[in-house]
């Protein structure tokens, strides 16, 4: 196992870092709903069969699912900002490819490249953890996590407006412009994180996970077209199970896996990811149901007869409410913890869908449903990265959040497939056209309610974090208290140079007896550092700084004792601890 680090001190994070990273998340999320306004016209626009046109959406979903955990791990190893910029650059290239074509295969290629940008969400969350003080971290991660819904909600009315009044290729030119702007802002404002994970990139693990995800998600997204009991669908599910099982065995044996399955199996991580699938299912149902209900003609007896743009505007509050929920989440999480806010969010989602069963007769009622669901989904989405970050080492933040984002994507994929099947099977045939029914819409809402109930069950198994590990975000005083609590059980001291002078911004890494990183921090201006220990035992404290040689010092912590003083003299001098 190798240890890589960036010895150059990172630029101080400015106040603009959070909005710039959130803007990158919104830009990436736009890709998911960019073509919703023209989805019914894609076969004609691309001169192809409807079954082929669905690949324009499926390709983005599959590439996003594959890229998310891989880009998270690459960010942990080689720099999160570097991989964030790369993700956005690939997205811009894909948008330009799609903008310049009206044929199927190049369009699918462009949309596949656009999906790679989904890795920006976990990368942004990882950058925030590495750079921001504790008092800002909770609300910042909440905003970044919610950007998925914000971007999707805001894109609907804007994309509808463009599609209604301009050539549909303008959607891709606009997306490329937003991506280029996001790259420029990231390079100007966001510093690179000095944190690096140990190990090398697990290429066999990446290939195995990619193959398994494609084999699993492909029949989910195409099962309605192929038939759920067809040989192709069942065969792909079987192949996915076999590949993912072999991949899991491989990951448990390699020294530096793409996904640390032992960490993933921790209750805090496992049940958070399972709850994430259910939140993803519930989020996508409203996006599939309300736009169709609003645009169906009034002649059906239940359609609300709104235009494409008006329907988008009535659903847009879903994303806006998610964005405004972020500061509310920060205060609730600081007081009660992210587990409580996750449960509260899912309860509000359940209430929103329950209320929605009786609010389908007027356009303004869709607005009410969007606001209630936006508040609930915003709280739930905001809680997920906090739960993950609180359960994994700093060096694994990108990969762990990438896996969590993948779980949400799997939830939306399952939702799309199941709701699509429900609406198709309950539709009425009107002049050869399948028209969704009010019964189908209500069954879809009931499915979302059921998913929330399962998510609540998963959340009930989440362990309550101890006081020292919570992300306390409401005030500077609480942040200082949390830092002090961490320092009471761990190692602390100073990093000094050969002359005994303090060394600022030295990276101090705590390594356990298995050679795995157990913690990391940067020394302050006076050279002081403090790093908490997960449990008692023997450790190695490794210190590195620009212009100095590395140092490794053995130390032992009893577990229940307070802070153990260990000064870290960089080579060339001797300092007593």
Secondary structure, 3 states (H helix, E strand, C coil): CCECCCCCCCCCCCCCHHHHHHHHHHHHHHHHHCCHHHHHHHHHHCCCCHHHHCHHHHHHHHHHHHHHHHHHHHHHHHCHHHHHHHHHHHHHHHHHHHHCCCCHHHHHHHHHHHHHHHHHHHHHHHHHHHHCCHHHHHHHHHHHHHHHHHHHHHHHHHHHHHHHHCCCCHHHHHHHHHHHHHHHHHHHHCCCCCCCCECCCCHHHHHHHHHHHHHHHHHHHHHHHHCCCCHHHHHHHHHHHHHHHHHHHHHHHCCCCCCCHHHHCCHHHHHHHHHHHHHHHHHHHHHHHHHHHHHCCHHHCCCCCCCHHHHHHHHHHHHHHHHHHHHHHHHHHHHHCHHHHHHHHHHHHHHHHHHHCCCCCCHHHHHHHHHHHHHHHHHHHHHHHHHHHCCCCHHHHHHHHHHHHHHHHHHHHHHHHHHHHHHHHCCEEECCEEECCHHHHHHHHHHHHHHHHHHHHHHHCCCCCCHHHCCCCCCHHHHHHHHHHHHCCEEEEEEECCCCCECCCCEEEEECCCCCEEEEEECCCCCEEEEECCCCEEEEEEEECCCCCCEEEEEEECCCCCEEECCEECCCCCCCC
